[in-house]
Amino acid sequence: MAKILIVDDEKMIIEVLEAYLEREGYAIAKADNGVDALKMARSENPDLIILDLMLPDISGEEVCRLVRKESEVPILMLTAKSGEDDKINGIVMGADDYVTKPFSPREVVVRVQAILRRAKKSVEKSSKLQFKGGLSIDTGKKEVTINGELVNLTPIEYKLLTNMAENPGRVYSRMDLLEKIQDEGMFYEGYERSVDTHIKNLRKKIELDSRQPQFVVTVFGMGYKFGGIPNA
């Protein structure tokens, strides 16, 4: 049973959506402000978040940005803002879909079902990347292991590693890698050197000897490449 976290400061909206979604067999968690929403996004581990943008404490956009730093959980935004720029900003911020108030509860249910179907297909299509030296990346579970031991990577470290591992041997400049992780909301133009810090931390976690790395290799004067050798 999929769990949906509904975040809205209007009690009636929560009650209506809860009734419609429970009728479809979904479990429901609820929050009426941004602080509680962030706490529940971590504690409840929802399969999808329905997020109102107009919250009394933290804006929905900020909640979305903070959730995206930690999770790829699908987000359906609710808002009274109907302008094209508002919709584009919501998607850029990390939302998977966008519904404008007033809305039909049945439309929200259909959109929730569609988002969850896409998420399920994405997981089913995922693959496990395995390399000599014991490194394994499960892109479905978003887990990295070394010789079977789970490695605790930050979302940015995970994204850096998977982008390079999916294209072994390709040389990435710092700007290339910056663009790959830009949607984490933590980097801005001119801060390419910040990538070096995350690469250093990543190496400490996955390399047998971080001073002589075999997976994330420096290409002097150019950037980095993935040097892992796939298992036969």
N, C-alpha and C positions, 0 to 999 in steps of 0.2 A: 504493500500500500504506500503510494507516494504521499509525502508530507508537504503541505503548502503553508508558508508563513505569510500571513496577511498583515500589512503595515499601513494603517490609516488612522487619523485622529477623529474620523467621523464614525461613531458607534453604529449607526444604521447601515453604513456601507459594509463594515465588517460583518454585521449580522446577516445581511443579504448574501454576500459572497460566501460566507461560511455555510449557509443553508444550501445554496446551489452546489457548492463543491463537495460537501458531505454527501449529497444525494448521488454524486458520481463516484463515491467511494474513497475520496481523499481524506486523509487526516489533516487537521487544521491546528496551527499555532497562531497566536495573535499578539500584536503590539500596537500601541497607539502613539508612540513617539520614537524618535531616532535612537536614543540611548538604549532603550529596551530592545529595539529591533536588532542592533548590533550584538547585544548579548545573546539574543535568541538565535541569531544566525549562526553563532558559534555553538551554543549548547544544544539546540534542537536539530542541527544538521539537516535543514530542509532540502527537499528536492527542487523546490522553486520558491521564489519570493515575489509576492505581489506588493509593489512599493508605491505609495503615494508620495508625490514630490513636495507637497505643502504640509510639512510636519511642524509641530509647535516649538521644537528645540533645535534639532539638526535638520538641515534641508535633506530632501530625498536624494538630491544629486550627491551630497556629501556621504550619505549612508551608502549609496551605490559605489562610490569611489573607494570607500574604506572596505566594503565587502569584497570588492574586486582585488584588493591587495592580498587577500587571504584565500579566496575561493572563486571557482568558475561556475557556481550555482546559477542557473538561469534566473533572470530578473524580468518581470513584466511591470512596467511603470504605469501608474495611474496619475492623471493630472488634468487640471482645468485649463492648462496652457495648450492652445491649439495651433500656435504658429509653426511654420515649417522649421524655423531655426531651433525652436524648443525641442521638436521631435528629433532633429538631427543631433542636437547636443545630448539628448538622452541616450541615443544609440552609441554615440562616440564615447560617452561616459561609461558604457559597459552594459546597457540594457539590451535584452534580446527582443523585446517587443514593446509597444507603446499603445495605450488606450486612453482616449480623451473623455473626460467627464462632460455631461452625463453619458452613461454607457448602459448597454444592455447586459445584465448578468450572464445571460446565455452566451453572448459574444465573448465575455471574459473566460467562461468555461471552455469554449471552443479554442480560444487562443492558448489557454493553459494546456489543453490536450495536445495541441500542435507542437508547442515548445517542448513538452516532455517526450513526444515521439521523436523529435529531432535529436534531443539529448541522448535518448536510448540508442538510436541508430549510430550516433557518433561514438558511443562507447563500444558498440558491437563491431564497428569498423577499426577500432583501435588495435594496435599491435604491440608486441613486446620486442624491444631492441636489446640484443644480448651481444656482449663483446668479450674478447679474451682479456683476462685480468680480473674477471668476476663481476664486471659492471653489467647491470640489467636495468632497463627503463621500461616500466609498464605504463604506456600512455593512456590506457583506459582508467586505471586506478590512480594515475598520477603518482606513482611510487618509484623510487630509485633504491636499488639494493646493491651492496658489494658483498660477493660471496654469500648471498642469502640474507645478509643483515640489512635491515631497513636503514636508509640514510635520511636524516631530517633536513631537507632543503627548504629554503624560503621560496615563495612563488617566483621571485626574480631569478634565483639560482636555478630553479627547475626549468624555467623558460629558456635561460641561456644554454643550459646543457642540452635540452631536447632539440632546440633549433640547430645547434651544431651537430649533434649526434645523428640527426636525420639527413645530414649532408656531409658525411665524413670526407675530410680532405679539402673541403672548400675553405678558403681563407676569408674571414670576416673582419672588416675594419671595426674600430670602436663605434663608429657611427652606424654601421650595419646592425651591430648588436643593440645599440641604443634604440633604433627603430623597431626592432623585434620586441622590445620590452616596454616601449613608450606607453602602452595602454595601462601599465601598472600605475601611472600617475605620479611617479617619483623622480622622473628625469625631465630635464629641460634642455633646449638647444644650448650647446656650449659646455655641457657637463659630461662629455664623452669619457673623461678620465675616471668618472665614477664607476664605469664598467670594470676597470682594473681592480677595484676593491672587491666587487662581487666575484670576479674570477678568482682572486686570491682566496676568498672564503670558500668558494666552491671546491677549489683544489684541496684545501685542507680536509674536506669531507670525503672526497672520492679517490684521491691519489694515494698510492702507497708511500711515495716520497714527493711532496709538493714542490720540492726544488728541482726535481727531474720528472715532470709530469708525462704520463703516457696517454692521457685522455684529452685534456685541454692544453694544447701546445701553443706556445708563443711563436709567431712568425715575425721576426724582428723587422721593425720599420713598416709593418703592414697591419698586424693585428693578431688574431687567434684562429686556430683551426682545431677540429676534432681529429685526434690521432688514433682513436680506438680501432681495433681490428675485429670485424664481426665474426661471431662463432660460425663455423661451417654448418 
